[in-house]
Amino acid sequence: MKCPYCGNMDSKVVDSRLSDDGASIRRRRECTSCGKRYTTYEKVESTPILVIKNNGNRQIFDINKIKNGIIKACEKRPVPMAKIEKMVSDIEKQVNNTLAQEISSKKIGEMVMEGLKELDEVAYVRFASVHRQFKDINTLLEEIKKLTQADALKKGE
């Protein structure tokens, strides 16, 4: 690491610790030439993931859009914010773990619906009606029928 004072390329690390947000490491260094100390930060380099929208457009993956969609689906439902945060975090991990540089909005929507199905069935139907673009009431009823059949199988009826 190049010393900002004298330009020497040799330094030693005096102290290392996590930054306040936990996303980087703060290092105190001392130049072996002039003896002055300075701080550097080390963080993981991440490549942006692009989301391929239904119309073919691409935009940078934004976890806040997913969070807002989930919150809207769970509006006026007894779903604790902690569970929403956990679900959002799990989806973000899934997207990052795909190791792909692009992911379809359909795939992300399916991840959200899978999580909402476990979290709250009404929120699931709300989200699914937008994500799957239900054309009429019959499509909505079919989705509800699938949900109740799956629920019946879980309960062993």
Residue pairs with C-beta under 8 A, 6 or more apart in sequence:
1 9
1 11
1 29
1 40
2 8
2 9
3 9
3 11
3 31
3 33
3 34
3 36
3 38
4 38
5 31
5 34
5 36
5 38
6 31
6 33
6 34
6 36
8 31
8 32
8 33
8 34
10 31
10 32
10 33
11 29
11 30
11 31
11 32
12 29
12 30
12 32
13 27
13 28
13 29
14 28
14 29
14 30
14 37
15 27
15 28
16 25
16 26
16 27
16 28
17 25
17 26
18 24
18 25
18 26
19 25
19 26
19 41
23 43
23 44
24 41
24 42
24 43
25 41
25 42
25 43
26 39
26 40
26 41
27 39
27 40
27 41
27 42
28 37
28 38
28 39
29 37
29 38
29 39
29 40
30 36
30 37
31 37
31 38
46 96
47 101
48 60
48 61
48 101
49 60
49 61
49 95
49 96
49 100
49 101
49 102
49 103
50 58
50 59
50 60
50 61
50 101
50 102
50 103
51 58
51 59
51 60
51 61
51 102
51 103
51 104
51 105
51 108
52 58
52 102
52 103
52 104
52 105
53 59
53 105
54 105
54 106
58 102
61 95
61 103
63 88
63 91
63 92
66 88
66 91
66 92
66 108
66 112
67 84
67 88
69 112
69 127
70 84
70 87
70 88
70 112
70 115
70 116
70 123
70 127
71 84
72 126
73 116
73 123
73 124
73 126
73 127
74 84
74 116
74 119
74 120
74 123
77 120
77 122
77 123
78 120
79 119
79 120
79 123
83 119
84 119
87 112
87 115
87 116
87 119
90 115
91 108
91 111
91 112
91 115
94 111
95 103
95 108
95 111
109 127
109 131
112 127
112 131
113 124
113 127
113 128
113 131
116 123
116 124
116 127
116 128
117 124
117 147
117 150
121 147
121 151
124 147
125 140
125 143
125 144
125 147
128 134
128 143
129 140
129 143
132 139
132 143
134 140
134 143
